[in-house]
């Protein structure tokens, strides 16, 4: 207990409130009563998902370079996205001019629809229905991620250890036990059928940087077939096209969120002493540093080589991986949606009185 209190005390000590620095600016504001469910950015492009209030659900893509924007996907009679009854969570990833998003169906058969479209090719693409039975048997969607020309999503396949035993005597102890039978990280290229990234296994979370992908392996199956991670499983970083192993990191705790940059892997990990934000050098696969973070931190992180960002309620915070200094960058108007960093731009969506807007903060090179 003393060690835990000391760790929490240290966390409080190293968090510094940003001095009078850059202030957030609004890059986009939806019409009244149009909220934002998901947000992503890549390069100079932003994308966000606006659920319908009587018209079509829509992904808006905005080019910050010239101000042009487009609504995705193009409205056709075959458009699945438009009329979908949206339930959380909606996931969204952006890679170059292409977006990937998910839509969930809770009943009668739980599944996530993986769809996409692009700035230059706005017609809806339907890639996969990742579905499992109420008992848990089937496919479970992990995370999705994108960067440059890499769009990926993670899948775990679960089945009964012995389905015959479960059907014949379902009340017997362990009769309906479940196991991991497959899965991996799937790469989306254009309109082609998604392809399994060679060498990947059942995955719960995924992150992308350039042509590289990192993923958290599914270690065990919990109640009702729910995939679970473990501190005992390494986090692999592989080339998205060839599957070549680029790095293998041994986490210090159970990873609940990851982010990838050209030179480091950042993780949010649950440890015996509490929640920690850690980062690992990809060249050596070794731990470079870590800091404790509040237990109320959201399971969302994003990273560049010089700053890792995370959120605690409405507070947006950053960690400098060189100095290990934690600072409060700003405070959002509401709980941030899709908090991420791209170069020196930290951006997120927020909903104020049901109206969505995109906000950004330019982070100086001395941040943290």
SELUM-461686 format. One record per residue (C-alpha): x, y, z. Coordinates in Angstrom, 2 decimals, padded with zeros to 5 digits. Last residue first. Layout:
N
u X	v Y	w Z
...
This chain:
368
u 006.79	v 018.45	w -021.89
u 006.30	v 020.70	w -024.86
u 009.57	v 022.27	w -026.06
u 008.83	v 021.60	w -029.71
u 005.65	v 023.65	w -029.39
u 002.28	v 021.84	w -029.46
u -000.34	v 023.23	w -031.82
u -003.75	v 022.59	w -030.29
u -006.78	v 021.38	w -032.17
u -010.55	v 021.28	w -031.85
u -013.20	v 019.61	w -033.99
u -016.82	v 020.39	w -033.14
u -019.96	v 018.43	w -032.37
u -023.23	v 019.94	w -031.18
u -025.24	v 017.98	w -028.60
u -024.91	v 020.64	w -025.90
u -021.16	v 020.74	w -026.49
u -019.72	v 017.64	w -028.13
u -015.95	v 017.29	w -028.50
u -013.65	v 016.11	w -031.25
u -009.88	v 015.82	w -030.92
u -006.62	v 017.26	w -032.17
u -002.99	v 017.57	w -031.09
u -001.03	v 019.06	w -033.96
u 002.79	v 019.14	w -033.75
u 003.22	v 016.08	w -035.99
u -000.12	v 014.28	w -035.79
u -001.37	v 013.74	w -032.23
u -004.60	v 012.03	w -031.26
u -007.74	v 012.35	w -029.11
u -010.56	v 010.45	w -030.82
u -013.41	v 011.98	w -028.78
u -012.51	v 014.27	w -025.89
u -014.88	v 014.44	w -022.87
u -016.33	v 017.95	w -022.93
u -015.02	v 021.50	w -023.44
u -011.48	v 020.11	w -023.49
u -008.83	v 021.16	w -020.98
u -005.34	v 021.94	w -022.19
u -001.77	v 020.65	w -022.38
u -001.41	v 019.34	w -018.83
u 002.19	v 018.28	w -018.47
u 004.09	v 015.08	w -017.69
u 007.88	v 015.17	w -017.79
u 009.69	v 011.95	w -018.69
u 012.49	v 014.19	w -020.11
u 012.96	v 012.22	w -023.34
u 009.55	v 010.55	w -023.62
u 007.79	v 013.91	w -023.07
u 004.38	v 013.01	w -021.67
u 001.24	v 014.92	w -022.61
u -002.09	v 015.65	w -020.98
u -005.61	v 016.50	w -022.10
u -007.94	v 017.08	w -019.12
u -011.63	v 016.50	w -019.88
u -011.69	v 013.22	w -017.94
u -008.08	v 012.12	w -017.80
u -006.74	v 012.06	w -021.33
u -003.60	v 010.84	w -023.07
u -000.87	v 012.24	w -025.28
u 002.63	v 010.92	w -025.95
u 005.13	v 013.52	w -027.19
u 008.50	v 013.59	w -028.96
u 008.47	v 010.53	w -031.22
u 004.75	v 011.03	w -031.83
u 002.07	v 009.32	w -029.80
u -001.59	v 008.61	w -029.22
u -003.29	v 007.16	w -026.16
u -006.80	v 006.01	w -025.24
u -007.85	v 003.74	w -022.38
u -009.21	v 006.79	w -020.48
u -007.28	v 007.93	w -017.39
u -009.26	v 007.49	w -014.15
u -006.52	v 005.34	w -012.61
u -004.31	v 008.39	w -012.70
u -000.99	v 008.02	w -014.53
u 002.32	v 006.54	w -013.38
u 005.33	v 007.26	w -015.59
u 007.40	v 005.01	w -017.82
u 010.76	v 004.95	w -019.59
u 012.91	v 003.52	w -022.35
u 011.84	v -000.12	w -022.01
u 013.67	v -002.34	w -024.49
u 012.82	v -003.58	w -027.99
u 016.33	v -002.42	w -029.07
u 015.55	v -000.43	w -032.23
u 011.88	v -000.10	w -031.29
u 012.65	v 001.77	w -028.08
u 009.80	v 001.21	w -025.62
u 007.38	v 003.60	w -023.96
u 005.33	v 003.26	w -020.79
u 002.22	v 004.93	w -019.37
u 001.34	v 003.34	w -016.05
u -001.89	v 002.40	w -014.28
u -001.64	v 000.94	w -010.81
u 001.02	v -000.64	w -008.63
u 000.15	v -004.22	w -009.64
u 000.31	v -003.06	w -013.28
u -002.31	v -002.02	w -015.85
u -000.51	v -000.71	w -018.91
u -000.93	v 002.20	w -021.30
u 001.57	v 001.56	w -024.05
u 003.85	v 003.59	w -026.31
u 005.95	v 001.93	w -029.01
u 008.91	v 003.94	w -030.22
u 010.97	v 004.93	w -033.26
u 008.67	v 005.48	w -036.24
u 005.67	v 005.96	w -033.93
u 003.18	v 003.43	w -032.54
u 000.38	v 003.77	w -029.99
u -001.04	v 001.21	w -027.56
u -003.96	v 000.85	w -025.15
u -004.97	v -001.64	w -022.41
u -001.62	v -003.38	w -022.09
u -001.30	v -005.75	w -019.10
u 001.88	v -004.86	w -017.25
u 005.64	v -004.59	w -017.80
u 005.28	v -005.17	w -021.53
u 007.80	v -007.40	w -023.38
u 008.35	v -005.79	w -026.78
u 009.09	v -007.60	w -030.02
u 010.42	v -005.52	w -032.92
u 010.50	v -005.46	w -036.72
u 009.07	v -008.92	w -037.47
u 008.52	v -009.19	w -041.22
u 004.80	v -009.57	w -041.99
u 005.42	v -008.70	w -045.63
u 002.77	v -006.00	w -046.17
u 002.09	v -004.62	w -042.69
u 005.71	v -004.85	w -041.54
u 005.55	v -006.16	w -038.00
u 005.65	v -004.88	w -034.42
u 004.89	v -007.58	w -031.86
u 003.65	v -006.98	w -028.32
u 004.74	v -009.81	w -026.06
u 002.25	v -011.87	w -024.00
u 002.74	v -012.37	w -020.24
u 001.23	v -009.01	w -019.31
u -002.09	v -010.41	w -020.51
u -004.90	v -009.47	w -022.87
u -008.50	v -010.69	w -022.85
u -010.96	v -011.78	w -025.55
u -014.59	v -012.05	w -024.35
u -015.95	v -015.57	w -024.93
u -018.98	v -015.16	w -022.64
u -016.69	v -014.72	w -019.62
u -012.99	v -014.44	w -020.46
u -010.90	v -015.92	w -023.25
u -007.12	v -015.76	w -022.92
u -004.01	v -014.17	w -024.37
u -005.27	v -012.07	w -027.27
u -002.18	v -010.47	w -028.75
u -001.66	v -006.72	w -028.57
u -000.67	v -005.39	w -031.99
u 001.92	v -003.19	w -033.64
u 001.79	v -002.29	w -037.33
u 004.51	v -000.90	w -039.58
u 004.17	v 000.59	w -043.08
u 003.98	v 004.16	w -041.82
u 002.97	v 003.97	w -038.18
u 000.03	v 001.78	w -037.22
u -001.61	v 000.63	w -033.99
u -003.61	v -002.50	w -033.13
u -005.59	v -003.87	w -030.21
u -007.20	v -007.21	w -029.42
u -005.34	v -009.59	w -031.72
u -005.42	v -013.29	w -032.58
u -002.11	v -013.99	w -034.34
u 000.08	v -012.09	w -036.78
u 002.84	v -013.77	w -038.80
u 001.65	v -012.61	w -042.19
u -000.77	v -009.64	w -042.13
u -004.09	v -011.27	w -042.99
u -005.55	v -009.80	w -046.17
u -008.68	v -007.69	w -046.53
u -010.58	v -008.42	w -049.78
u -009.58	v -005.77	w -052.29
u -011.40	v -002.47	w -052.60
u -008.35	v -000.34	w -051.90
u -005.92	v -002.12	w -049.58
u -007.20	v -003.20	w -046.16
u -004.83	v -005.11	w -043.87
u -006.05	v -007.69	w -041.39
u -004.39	v -008.30	w -038.01
u -004.93	v -011.74	w -036.54
u -007.57	v -014.36	w -035.84
u -007.51	v -017.96	w -034.76
u -008.82	v -020.69	w -032.46
u -008.88	v -018.99	w -029.07
u -010.68	v -021.16	w -026.51
u -014.06	v -021.60	w -024.85
u -015.35	v -023.62	w -021.92
u -018.94	v -024.83	w -022.30
u -018.63	v -028.00	w -020.23
u -016.37	v -026.34	w -017.66
u -018.55	v -027.49	w -014.75
u -021.59	v -029.35	w -016.05
u -024.67	v -027.24	w -016.76
u -024.28	v -027.47	w -020.56
u -024.57	v -031.25	w -020.61
u -025.07	v -032.53	w -024.19
u -024.63	v -029.22	w -026.00
u -021.51	v -028.22	w -024.08
u -019.98	v -031.67	w -024.46
u -020.56	v -031.58	w -028.22
u -019.08	v -028.07	w -028.42
u -015.75	v -029.17	w -026.98
u -013.20	v -026.39	w -026.42
u -015.84	v -024.07	w -027.82
u -014.82	v -021.38	w -030.29
u -013.21	v -017.94	w -030.44
u -011.69	v -016.05	w -033.38
u -009.93	v -012.77	w -032.52
u -009.75	v -009.90	w -035.00
u -007.69	v -006.71	w -035.36
u -008.07	v -004.00	w -038.01
u -005.67	v -002.38	w -040.45
u -005.28	v 000.59	w -042.80
u -001.73	v 001.42	w -043.96
u -001.19	v 004.02	w -046.70
u -000.12	v 006.93	w -044.44
u -001.36	v 005.81	w -041.01
u -004.39	v 003.79	w -039.95
u -005.82	v 001.86	w -037.03
u -008.67	v -000.45	w -036.03
u -009.14	v -002.12	w -032.66
u -010.37	v -005.58	w -031.70
u -013.34	v -007.17	w -033.45
u -014.52	v -010.52	w -032.12
u -015.27	v -013.47	w -034.39
u -017.24	v -016.59	w -033.47
u -018.30	v -018.30	w -030.26
u -019.16	v -015.85	w -027.50
u -022.41	v -017.39	w -026.23
u -024.32	v -014.53	w -027.81
u -022.92	v -015.65	w -031.13
u -020.05	v -013.84	w -032.82
u -019.77	v -011.53	w -035.80
u -017.10	v -009.55	w -037.65
u -019.04	v -008.53	w -040.76
u -016.32	v -007.80	w -043.29
u -015.09	v -005.44	w -046.00
u -017.98	v -003.38	w -047.25
u -016.71	v -000.53	w -049.42
u -018.86	v 002.58	w -049.77
u -018.30	v 004.72	w -052.86
u -016.21	v 007.80	w -052.08
u -013.15	v 006.89	w -054.18
u -010.92	v 009.98	w -054.27
u -011.60	v 011.09	w -050.69
u -012.00	v 007.49	w -049.64
u -014.46	v 004.87	w -048.46
u -014.62	v 002.18	w -045.79
u -016.61	v -000.43	w -043.92
u -016.13	v -002.99	w -041.14
u -019.48	v -004.14	w -039.76
u -019.29	v -005.16	w -036.10
u -021.38	v -008.05	w -034.85
u -023.69	v -009.21	w -032.08
u -026.43	v -011.49	w -033.42
u -029.98	v -010.54	w -032.36
u -028.88	v -007.98	w -031.42
u -026.07	v -005.50	w -030.68
u -025.23	v -004.35	w -034.20
u -022.12	v -002.20	w -034.36
u -020.80	v 000.03	w -037.14
u -017.10	v 000.25	w -037.91
u -014.97	v 002.74	w -039.81
u -012.11	v 002.84	w -042.30
u -011.07	v 006.02	w -044.10
u -008.90	v 006.53	w -047.15
u -007.15	v 009.75	w -048.24
u -003.92	v 009.05	w -046.36
u -004.77	v 006.49	w -043.72
u -007.69	v 007.34	w -041.44
u -009.28	v 005.21	w -038.72
u -012.76	v 005.33	w -037.18
u -014.49	v 003.23	w -034.51
u -018.13	v 003.70	w -033.58
u -018.81	v 002.40	w -030.08
u -021.59	v 002.91	w -029.56
u -024.96	v 002.33	w -031.24
u -025.90	v 003.77	w -034.63
u -029.10	v 002.65	w -036.34
u -027.68	v 002.31	w -039.84
u -029.48	v 004.28	w -042.55
u -026.50	v 005.95	w -044.23
u -023.77	v 003.43	w -043.44
u -025.19	v 000.54	w -045.46
u -025.28	v 002.48	w -048.76
u -026.81	v 000.25	w -051.44
u -029.43	v 002.84	w -052.42
u -026.64	v 005.31	w -052.99
u -025.26	v 008.30	w -051.06
u -021.50	v 008.58	w -051.50
u -019.75	v 007.38	w -048.36
u -018.56	v 009.73	w -047.11
u -019.14	v 013.50	w -047.04
u -016.41	v 015.63	w -048.60
u -014.26	v 018.54	w -047.57
u -012.00	v 021.10	w -049.23
u -010.21	v 023.54	w -046.94
u -007.04	v 023.73	w -049.04
u -004.40	v 022.31	w -046.72
u -006.67	v 021.33	w -043.85
u -008.32	v 018.71	w -046.05
u -011.56	v 017.66	w -044.37
u -013.25	v 014.23	w -044.45
u -016.79	v 013.91	w -043.14
u -018.10	v 010.45	w -042.31
u -021.87	v 010.44	w -042.50
u -025.03	v 008.99	w -041.00
u -027.80	v 010.03	w -043.34
u -030.85	v 012.25	w -042.68
u -033.04	v 012.28	w -039.59
u -030.56	v 013.09	w -036.84
u -027.91	v 010.87	w -038.33
u -024.66	v 010.02	w -036.61
u -021.64	v 012.21	w -037.45
u -018.36	v 010.36	w -037.91
u -015.12	v 012.33	w -038.18
u -012.17	v 012.64	w -040.55
u -009.16	v 014.97	w -040.67
u -006.56	v 015.28	w -043.42
u -003.29	v 017.23	w -043.26
u -001.25	v 014.20	w -042.29
u -003.54	v 011.63	w -040.71
u -006.46	v 012.40	w -038.41
u -009.26	v 010.49	w -036.67
u -012.58	v 011.24	w -034.95
u -015.57	v 009.22	w -033.73
u -019.11	v 009.83	w -032.44
u -019.59	v 013.50	w -033.35
u -022.84	v 015.29	w -032.51
u -025.22	v 017.07	w -034.87
u -027.94	v 018.85	w -032.86
u -026.80	v 022.28	w -034.10
u -024.72	v 022.20	w -037.31
u -021.23	v 020.85	w -036.99
u -018.22	v 022.97	w -036.08
u -014.83	v 022.68	w -037.69
u -011.22	v 023.68	w -036.99
u -011.85	v 025.24	w -033.57
u -008.68	v 026.52	w -031.94
u -006.95	v 025.45	w -028.75
u -004.66	v 027.97	w -027.06
u -000.88	v 028.03	w -027.41
u 000.97	v 028.82	w -024.19
u 000.21	v 030.46	w -020.88
u 001.84	v 027.82	w -018.71
u 000.91	v 024.19	w -019.06
u -000.09	v 022.60	w -015.78
u 002.59	v 020.26	w -014.56
u 002.04	v 016.62	w -013.69
u 005.21	v 015.25	w -012.10
u 004.16	v 015.61	w -008.48
u 000.72	v 014.10	w -008.84
u 002.17	v 010.99	w -010.44
u 004.81	v 010.83	w -007.70
u 002.09	v 010.83	w -005.07
u 000.28	v 008.05	w -006.86
u 003.47	v 006.00	w -006.93
u 004.12	v 006.68	w -003.25
u 000.58	v 005.69	w -002.38
u 001.05	v 002.42	w -004.30
u 004.38	v 001.72	w -002.60
u 002.86	v 002.41	w 000.82
u 000.00	v 000.00	w 000.00
